[in-house]
Amino acid sequence: MTIFKKKRNLCACLFLALAGLFASCSSSNPYARLDDAVMNDEFAQGLTVIDGSFAEGGEPIYDAEADETGGFTGGDVISLLLDKGLVAHYAALKGQAVPDKGPVDFKTSAESLKDAETKIEEAAAGSKAQSLLTFIVNDKSKDYAGEVYEDIYLTIFNALNYYQQGDLDNCIALARSVSEKITAYSDAAGKSLDVPADSGDGAGEEDGALAAAIGQVMDSVKSGFNAILANAYKALGAGEKPVEFSNSALANYLAALAYRAKGDAGSSRVSFDNLNKAYKDAPEIYKNSPPASLAEELTVPGGKARLNVLAFAGVSPVKQEVEVPAPLPAALFPLVGAKGPVTLLVPALVERTIPPENIKISVSVENGPSFELELLEDMVAVTKGVFRAKLPGLLFKTYLRVTAKCIAVEAAAKKSGNALAQTAAIAGGMAAINATEGADTRMGRYFPAYAYAGGVTLDPGTYTLTVKYSNGYSFKKENVEVKAGGLNLVEAVSVNRK
C-alpha cells in the first residue's frame, strides 16, 4: 500500500472518529455540589451527592456506571473510587453519618481506595486498543489510569485506614510500600514514548496508516519540540528543571511511629532517617525544615508515653485545560502551517487553597501542655513536582497527534481546486481537529494540600485534647488513651480552604 493510500485511510478513520465526537460539551461544572460539600467539611453530604449521581434521575458526575455486583465500570472509575475513598476517610474521622445508612467507617474508605489501587495496577498493564485511540482522538479516549501522586497518597491513606481499625501490621506494610512505588515510578520515568508502529503483526490498515503518518512527521516534530516545550512550561506555571522526588516524609513518619509502637526501634530509626533524607534530597519540595518535634520521637523516657497528632489541611490542586501554541513543520505543511500555529490542549494543575505558612494548627491537652503542629509534607508541592515529570511526554504525544491529524487536512487542501476551496478545506479540517482535541482533566479531587505533625511526651493515661485550625475549625477529642509503647496517633482533617 502506498503512503498516499495510507493517508487517505488515515483521513477516513480520523474524520469518522471526529464526526462522532463533534458535539460540544456542557460548560457546567458537574462537581459543583460535591465540591461545595467537601470544601465545607460536610463529607457525609459529599458521599450522598456521589451516591445520588448514580440514582435514577441523578445528575452524573463521573463517566462510570454501577454494576450488579456493587462495583463500577467506565472510563472514570479511578477518579470516582479515589473521591469516595478520601471523602469517606474524612467523614469517618469526624464521626459523620449518611442518612439512612448510618456512620461512615474506615472500612468503607479502605475498600474504595483498594479498588482504586487495583484499577491503577490494571491500567498500568495497558490496553493496546485504547492506547492507540489516544494517538487518533485524544487522551480522554482512554480510561483514566490515575496519576503517580494519586497512587502514592491513596496508599498512605489506606495505611491510616488500617491504623484506625487497629491493624498496625498492614499499616506498616502499606507505609513501606510507598517507597517501593516511588522507586518503581522513578525507574519508569523518562522511557521513550510508546508510539504505535506498523509491525506487520496483524495490525489493521488504519493502524498502519497512523504509524506511517507518525513516522513521516516524527523527525520534523522532534526538531522544533524543545522550543514548544519551553513555552509550555511557562504557560503551565512549571519550572524547566525536573523536580526530584524519591522519598515521602509523610509515609516515613507514619512507618516510624508504627514501628516504634511494635517495639522495632531499629526499623523506626531507619524510617526517621529516611524522613530526614527526603528533605535533603528534594529541597524543591521540602522547602521547610523537618518538624522540631521529630528529635524527641526516639528518646521517649522509660515509663512515659508519646502522643502524636497528624493533621491534614487544604485541598489538592485540580487539573485545568491550558492552551499551548505550536507551529507546524513548514516543510511538511506549506498550506496548513501558513495559517499559523496549532493549539495544543494540555492539563495544568491549579491550586485552590492558601499557602501552608498561612495555616496554623494548635493542640491543647486538658490539664497538660499545648503545642503547635509543624508542616511535615507539602502535598501540593509533591503533586506538582511529580506531575511535572510527565509533561514532556504528554506534550510530545499531543503535538505528534495533532501534527499527524494535520496530514489529512494538508492532503485535502492540496486536492482542492482553488484558493477558496483550499481555505474552506483547511478551516473545516482544523475545526474538526479542534473539536476532538482536549486535555484529560480527570483526577481524584480531594486529597489534602498539606500534612502537619507534632507530638508531646506524657504520663500514660486518658486525656482530652482539642485541635484548632486557623480557619476556625476545632474539635475536642475525649477519652484518648495514651499508652506507653503504643501508637497514640490522633488524626485530624479540615480541607476548608479559608
C-alpha positions as CSV (number, residue, x, y, z in Angstrom):
1,M,0.0,0.0,0.0
2,T,1.3,3.4,-0.9
3,I,1.8,6.2,1.6
4,F,-0.8,8.2,-0.2
5,K,-3.4,5.5,0.2
6,K,-2.5,5.1,3.8
7,K,-3.0,8.8,4.2
8,R,-6.5,8.5,2.7
9,N,-7.3,5.6,5.1
10,L,-6.0,7.7,8.0
11,C,-8.1,10.6,6.9
12,A,-11.2,8.5,6.7
13,C,-10.5,6.9,10.0
14,L,-9.8,10.2,11.6
15,F,-12.8,12.1,10.4
16,L,-15.2,9.2,11.1
17,A,-14.0,9.5,14.7
18,L,-14.3,13.3,14.6
19,A,-17.9,13.0,13.3
20,G,-18.9,11.0,16.3
21,L,-17.3,13.4,18.7
22,F,-18.1,16.8,17.3
23,A,-20.9,17.6,19.8
24,S,-20.0,20.4,22.1
25,C,-19.6,19.7,25.9
26,S,-21.5,21.4,28.6
27,S,-19.7,24.2,30.3
28,S,-21.3,23.5,33.7
29,N,-19.2,22.0,36.4
30,P,-20.5,18.5,37.3
31,Y,-18.5,18.7,40.6
32,A,-20.2,21.9,41.9
33,R,-22.4,20.3,44.5
34,L,-19.8,17.8,45.6
35,D,-17.0,20.5,45.8
36,D,-19.3,22.6,47.9
37,A,-20.0,19.8,50.4
38,V,-16.3,18.8,50.7
39,M,-15.0,22.4,50.9
40,N,-17.3,23.0,53.8
41,D,-16.1,19.8,55.6
42,E,-19.6,18.2,55.1
43,F,-18.1,14.9,54.0
44,A,-21.1,12.7,54.6
45,Q,-23.1,15.1,52.5
46,G,-20.4,14.7,49.8
47,L,-20.9,10.9,49.8
48,T,-24.7,11.5,49.5
49,V,-24.0,13.6,46.4
50,I,-21.9,10.9,44.9
51,D,-24.4,8.2,45.5
52,G,-27.2,10.5,44.2
53,S,-25.4,10.9,40.9
54,F,-25.9,7.2,40.2
55,A,-29.6,7.2,41.3
56,E,-32.3,7.3,38.7
57,G,-32.7,10.8,37.5
58,G,-29.5,11.9,39.3
59,E,-27.1,14.4,37.7
60,P,-24.0,12.4,36.5
61,I,-20.6,13.4,37.9
62,Y,-18.3,10.6,36.7
63,D,-18.1,8.6,33.5
64,A,-18.9,5.5,35.4
65,E,-21.8,3.1,36.0
66,A,-22.7,0.9,39.0
67,D,-22.9,-2.8,38.1
68,E,-24.9,-5.6,39.6
69,T,-22.0,-6.7,41.9
70,G,-21.8,-3.3,43.7
71,G,-18.7,-2.2,41.7
72,F,-18.3,0.3,39.0
73,T,-17.3,0.3,35.3
74,G,-16.5,3.1,32.9
75,G,-13.7,5.4,31.8
76,D,-13.6,7.5,35.1
77,V,-13.8,4.7,37.7
78,I,-10.5,5.5,39.3
79,S,-11.4,9.2,39.9
80,L,-14.7,8.0,41.4
81,L,-13.1,5.5,43.7
82,L,-10.4,7.9,44.8
83,D,-13.0,10.6,45.7
84,K,-15.2,8.1,47.5
85,G,-12.3,6.7,49.5
86,L,-10.9,10.1,50.5
87,V,-14.2,11.6,51.4
88,A,-15.2,8.5,53.4
89,H,-12.0,8.7,55.3
90,Y,-12.6,12.3,56.3
91,A,-16.3,11.5,57.2
92,A,-15.1,8.6,59.4
93,L,-12.6,10.9,61.2
94,K,-15.3,13.4,62.0
95,G,-17.8,10.7,63.0
96,Q,-20.3,11.8,60.3
97,A,-23.2,9.7,59.2
98,V,-25.0,9.3,55.9
99,P,-28.8,9.4,56.2
100,D,-30.5,6.0,56.1
101,K,-27.0,4.3,56.1
102,G,-25.5,5.2,59.4
103,P,-22.0,6.3,60.4
104,V,-19.3,6.2,57.8
105,D,-16.4,3.9,58.8
106,F,-12.8,3.4,57.8
107,K,-13.5,0.1,56.2
108,T,-15.7,1.8,53.6
109,S,-12.8,4.1,52.8
110,A,-10.3,1.3,52.6
111,E,-12.4,-0.7,50.2
112,S,-12.8,2.2,47.8
113,L,-9.1,3.0,47.9
114,K,-8.0,-0.6,47.5
115,D,-10.3,-0.9,44.5
116,A,-8.7,2.3,43.1
117,E,-5.3,0.8,43.6
118,T,-6.3,-2.4,41.8
119,K,-7.7,-0.4,38.8
120,I,-4.5,1.7,38.6
121,E,-2.5,-1.6,38.5
122,E,-4.7,-2.9,35.8
123,A,-4.4,0.3,33.8
124,A,-0.6,0.1,34.0
125,A,-0.8,-3.2,32.2
126,G,-2.4,-1.2,29.4
127,S,-4.8,-1.7,26.6
128,K,-3.2,-1.5,23.1
129,A,-6.5,-0.6,21.5
130,Q,-7.2,2.2,24.0
131,S,-3.6,3.4,23.8
132,L,-3.9,3.6,20.0
133,L,-7.0,5.8,20.4
134,T,-5.0,8.4,22.3
135,F,-3.0,8.9,19.1
136,I,-6.1,9.2,17.0
137,V,-8.5,11.2,19.0
138,N,-7.2,12.5,22.4
139,D,-6.1,11.3,25.8
140,K,-9.7,11.2,27.1
141,S,-10.5,8.4,24.7
142,K,-8.6,6.0,27.1
143,D,-9.9,5.0,30.5
144,Y,-8.4,7.2,33.2
145,A,-5.3,5.4,34.6
146,G,-4.6,7.6,37.6
147,E,-1.6,9.7,38.4
148,V,1.7,8.7,40.2
149,Y,0.9,11.0,43.1
150,E,-2.6,9.5,43.4
151,D,-1.2,6.0,43.7
152,I,1.3,7.2,46.4
153,Y,-1.2,9.1,48.5
154,L,-4.0,6.6,48.3
155,T,-1.6,4.1,49.8
156,I,-0.7,6.4,52.7
157,F,-4.4,7.0,53.4
158,N,-5.1,3.3,53.3
159,A,-2.3,2.8,55.8
160,L,-4.1,5.3,58.0
161,N,-7.3,3.3,57.5
162,Y,-5.7,0.2,58.8
163,Y,-4.3,2.1,61.8
164,Q,-7.7,3.4,62.6
165,Q,-9.0,-0.1,62.5
166,G,-6.3,-1.3,64.9
167,D,-4.2,-3.2,62.3
168,L,-0.6,-2.0,62.7
169,D,0.9,-4.7,60.6
170,N,-0.9,-3.7,57.5
171,C,-0.4,-0.1,58.3
172,I,3.4,-0.7,58.3
173,A,3.2,-2.8,55.1
174,L,1.4,-0.1,53.2
175,A,3.6,2.8,54.5
176,R,6.7,0.8,53.5
177,S,5.2,0.1,50.0
178,V,5.1,3.8,49.3
179,S,8.9,3.9,48.9
180,E,8.7,0.8,46.6
181,K,6.1,2.6,44.4
182,I,8.1,5.8,44.2
183,T,11.2,3.8,43.2
184,A,9.3,1.9,40.5
185,Y,7.8,5.1,39.1
186,S,11.2,6.8,39.1
187,D,12.7,3.8,37.2
188,A,10.0,4.1,34.6
189,A,10.2,7.9,34.2
190,G,11.9,9.1,31.1
191,K,11.4,6.0,29.0
192,S,10.6,6.6,25.3
193,L,7.1,7.4,24.3
194,D,5.1,4.3,23.2
195,V,4.4,5.3,19.6
196,P,2.3,2.6,17.8
197,A,4.1,1.1,14.8
198,D,3.0,-1.0,11.9
199,S,4.9,-4.1,12.9
200,G,3.2,-6.4,10.5
201,D,1.8,-8.5,13.3
202,G,-1.8,-8.2,12.2
203,A,-2.4,-4.6,12.8
204,G,-5.3,-3.1,10.9
205,E,-4.9,-0.9,7.8
206,E,-5.9,2.2,9.8
207,D,-3.3,1.4,12.4
208,G,-0.7,1.1,9.7
209,A,-1.8,4.4,8.2
210,L,-1.4,6.1,11.6
211,A,2.0,4.6,12.1
212,A,3.1,5.9,8.6
213,A,1.7,9.4,9.3
214,I,3.5,9.5,12.7
215,G,6.7,8.2,11.2
216,Q,6.6,10.8,8.4
217,V,6.4,13.7,10.8
218,M,8.5,12.4,13.7
219,D,11.8,13.9,12.7
220,S,10.3,17.3,11.9
221,V,8.3,17.3,15.2
222,K,11.4,16.5,17.2
223,S,13.4,19.3,15.7
224,G,11.1,22.0,16.9
225,F,9.8,20.5,20.0
226,N,12.3,21.9,22.6
227,A,11.1,25.5,21.9
228,I,7.5,24.4,22.2
229,L,8.3,22.7,25.5
230,A,10.0,25.7,26.9
231,N,7.0,27.9,26.1
232,A,4.7,25.2,27.6
233,Y,6.4,25.2,30.9
234,K,5.8,29.0,31.1
235,A,2.1,28.5,30.2
236,L,1.7,25.7,32.7
237,G,3.5,27.5,35.5
238,A,6.1,24.7,35.8
239,G,9.8,25.0,36.0
240,E,12.0,23.7,33.2
241,K,14.2,21.9,35.7
242,P,12.8,18.4,36.7
243,V,11.8,18.0,40.4
244,E,13.4,15.1,42.3
245,F,11.1,13.1,44.5
246,S,12.4,9.8,45.8
247,N,11.0,9.6,49.3
248,S,7.9,10.7,51.2
249,A,8.4,12.3,54.6
250,L,4.7,11.6,55.4
251,A,4.9,7.9,54.6
252,N,8.2,7.5,56.6
253,Y,6.7,9.4,59.5
254,L,3.8,7.0,59.7
255,A,6.0,4.0,59.3
256,A,8.4,5.3,62.0
257,L,5.7,5.7,64.6
258,A,4.1,2.3,63.8
259,Y,7.5,0.6,64.0
260,R,8.1,2.2,67.4
261,A,4.8,1.0,68.7
262,K,5.7,-2.5,67.6
263,G,8.9,-2.3,69.6
264,D,11.1,-2.3,66.5
265,A,13.4,0.6,67.4
266,G,15.9,-0.2,64.6
267,S,13.3,0.0,61.8
268,S,11.8,3.1,63.4
269,R,15.1,4.8,63.3
270,V,15.7,3.9,59.7
271,S,12.3,5.4,58.8
272,F,13.1,8.6,60.6
273,D,16.5,8.7,58.8
274,N,14.6,8.3,55.5
275,L,12.3,11.1,56.5
276,N,15.2,13.5,57.0
277,K,16.8,12.2,53.8
278,A,13.6,13.2,51.9
279,Y,14.1,16.8,53.0
280,K,17.8,16.7,51.9
281,D,17.2,15.0,48.6
282,A,14.2,17.2,47.4
283,P,14.7,20.8,48.5
284,E,12.4,22.0,45.7
285,I,9.6,20.1,47.5
286,Y,10.6,20.2,51.2
287,K,11.3,23.9,51.5
288,N,10.7,23.9,55.2
289,S,12.8,22.3,57.9
290,P,11.7,18.9,59.4
291,P,9.4,19.4,62.4
292,A,11.4,20.1,65.5
293,S,9.4,17.5,67.5
294,L,11.0,14.7,65.5
295,A,14.1,14.9,67.7
296,E,12.0,13.7,70.6
297,E,10.3,10.7,68.9
298,L,13.1,8.2,69.5
299,T,14.0,9.4,73.0
300,V,10.8,8.7,74.9
301,P,11.9,8.1,78.6
302,G,11.0,4.8,80.2
303,G,7.5,4.7,81.7
304,K,6.4,7.7,79.6
305,A,4.1,7.7,76.6
306,R,4.2,9.7,73.3
307,L,1.0,11.4,71.9
308,N,1.3,12.3,68.2
309,V,-1.1,14.3,66.1
310,L,-1.2,14.2,62.3
311,A,-3.4,16.9,60.8
312,F,-4.3,17.4,57.1
313,A,-5.4,20.8,55.8
314,G,-6.4,22.3,52.5
315,V,-7.3,20.5,49.3
316,S,-5.3,19.4,46.3
317,P,-4.9,21.2,43.0
318,V,-7.2,20.5,40.2
319,K,-6.4,20.0,36.5
320,Q,-7.4,22.7,34.1
321,E,-7.1,22.8,30.4
322,V,-4.4,25.2,29.1
323,E,-3.6,26.2,25.5
324,V,-0.1,25.9,24.2
325,P,0.6,27.3,20.7
326,A,2.8,25.1,18.5
327,P,4.0,25.9,14.9
328,L,3.8,23.1,12.4
329,P,6.9,22.0,10.4
330,A,6.8,24.3,7.4
331,A,8.4,21.8,5.0
332,L,5.5,19.3,5.6
333,F,2.7,21.8,5.9
334,P,3.1,24.7,3.4
335,L,-0.7,25.3,3.4
336,V,-1.9,24.4,6.8
337,G,1.2,25.7,8.5
338,A,0.9,29.1,6.8
339,K,-2.3,29.7,8.7
340,G,-0.4,30.0,12.0
341,P,0.4,27.7,14.9
342,V,-1.9,24.9,16.0
343,T,-3.2,24.9,19.6
344,L,-2.2,22.0,21.9
345,L,-4.6,21.5,24.8
346,V,-2.9,20.0,27.9
347,P,-3.7,19.9,31.6
348,A,-2.2,22.2,34.2
349,L,-2.5,21.9,37.9
350,V,-4.3,24.9,39.5
351,E,-4.1,25.4,43.3
352,R,-7.2,26.1,45.2
353,T,-6.0,26.6,48.8
354,I,-4.0,29.0,50.8
355,P,-0.2,28.7,51.3
356,P,0.9,26.4,54.1
357,E,2.5,29.3,56.1
358,N,-1.0,30.8,56.4
359,I,-2.3,27.7,58.2
360,K,-1.8,27.3,61.9
361,I,-2.8,24.2,63.8
362,S,-2.5,24.0,67.6
363,V,-3.2,21.2,70.0
364,S,-4.0,21.7,73.7
365,V,-4.1,18.8,76.2
366,E,-6.6,19.3,79.1
367,N,-4.6,19.7,82.3
368,G,-1.5,19.4,80.2
369,P,0.8,21.1,77.6
370,S,-0.1,22.9,74.4
371,F,1.9,22.7,71.2
372,E,1.9,23.8,67.6
373,L,1.9,21.4,64.7
374,E,4.5,21.9,62.0
375,L,4.4,21.3,58.3
376,L,5.6,17.8,57.6
377,E,4.8,17.4,53.9
378,D,3.6,20.0,51.3
379,M,1.5,17.6,49.4
380,V,0.8,20.3,46.7
381,A,4.5,20.5,46.0
382,V,4.8,16.8,45.7
383,T,1.7,16.6,43.4
384,K,3.0,19.4,41.2
385,G,6.6,18.0,41.2
386,V,5.6,14.5,40.2
387,F,3.1,15.7,37.7
388,R,5.7,18.0,36.1
389,A,7.8,14.9,35.3
390,K,5.1,13.7,32.8
391,L,4.7,17.0,30.9
392,P,7.4,16.5,28.3
393,G,6.0,13.1,27.2
394,L,2.4,14.3,27.4
395,L,3.1,17.4,25.4
396,F,5.1,15.5,22.8
397,K,2.4,13.0,22.2
398,T,-0.2,15.8,21.9
399,Y,1.9,17.6,19.3
400,L,2.6,14.4,17.5
401,R,-1.1,13.5,17.4
402,V,-2.2,17.0,16.2
403,T,0.6,17.0,13.6
404,A,-0.4,13.6,12.3
405,K,-4.0,14.7,12.1
406,C,-2.9,17.7,10.1
407,I,-1.5,15.4,7.4
408,A,-5.1,14.6,6.4
409,V,-6.0,18.3,6.4
410,E,-3.0,19.2,4.3
411,A,-3.7,16.4,1.8
412,A,-7.4,17.6,1.5
413,A,-6.3,21.2,0.9
414,K,-3.8,20.2,-1.8
415,K,-6.5,18.3,-3.6
416,S,-8.8,21.4,-3.6
417,G,-9.2,23.2,-6.9
418,N,-8.6,26.8,-6.0
419,A,-7.5,29.1,-3.2
420,L,-11.1,29.5,-1.9
421,A,-11.6,25.7,-1.7
422,Q,-8.2,25.3,0.0
423,T,-9.2,27.8,2.6
424,A,-12.5,26.1,3.2
425,A,-10.8,22.7,3.4
426,I,-8.3,23.9,5.9
427,A,-10.9,25.7,8.0
428,G,-13.2,22.7,8.1
429,G,-10.4,20.2,8.8
430,M,-8.9,22.3,11.6
431,A,-12.3,22.8,13.2
432,A,-12.8,19.1,13.2
433,I,-9.4,18.5,14.8
434,N,-10.1,21.2,17.4
435,A,-13.4,19.5,18.2
436,T,-11.8,16.3,19.1
437,E,-8.7,17.6,20.9
438,G,-9.0,18.2,24.6
439,A,-6.9,17.9,27.8
440,D,-7.6,15.0,30.1
441,T,-8.6,16.7,33.3
442,R,-9.8,13.6,35.1
443,M,-8.4,13.1,38.6
444,G,-9.1,12.4,42.3
445,R,-10.1,15.8,43.5
446,Y,-10.0,15.6,47.3
447,F,-6.5,14.7,48.5
448,P,-5.4,17.2,51.2
449,A,-2.9,20.0,50.4
450,Y,-0.7,19.7,53.4
451,A,0.2,17.4,56.3
452,Y,1.2,18.8,59.7
453,A,2.6,16.8,62.6
454,G,3.6,17.2,66.2
455,G,3.9,15.3,69.4
456,V,4.3,15.6,73.2
457,T,5.5,13.2,75.9
458,L,3.0,12.4,78.7
459,D,2.5,10.1,81.6
460,P,0.4,7.1,80.4
461,G,-3.3,7.8,81.0
462,T,-6.5,9.1,79.5
463,Y,-6.7,12.6,78.1
464,T,-8.9,15.1,76.4
465,L,-7.4,17.2,73.7
466,T,-8.5,20.0,71.4
467,V,-7.2,20.6,67.9
468,K,-7.7,24.1,66.5
469,Y,-7.2,25.2,62.9
470,S,-6.7,28.8,61.9
471,N,-9.7,28.6,59.6
472,G,-11.9,28.4,62.7
473,Y,-12.4,24.6,62.7
474,S,-11.7,22.9,66.0
475,F,-12.7,19.6,67.6
476,K,-12.4,18.2,71.1
477,K,-11.4,14.5,71.4
478,E,-12.2,13.0,74.7
479,N,-11.0,9.7,76.4
480,V,-7.9,9.5,74.4
481,E,-6.0,6.6,75.9
482,V,-2.2,7.3,75.8
483,K,-0.3,4.1,76.3
484,A,3.4,3.6,77.0
485,G,5.0,2.0,73.9
486,G,1.8,2.3,71.9
487,L,0.9,4.2,68.7
488,N,-1.1,7.0,70.2
489,L,-1.8,8.9,67.0
490,V,-4.7,11.3,66.6
491,E,-5.6,12.2,63.1
492,A,-7.5,15.4,62.1
493,V,-8.6,17.0,58.8
494,S,-10.1,20.2,57.6
495,V,-9.9,20.8,53.8
496,N,-11.8,24.0,54.1
497,R,-9.7,26.4,52.0
498,K,-10.2,29.5,54.2
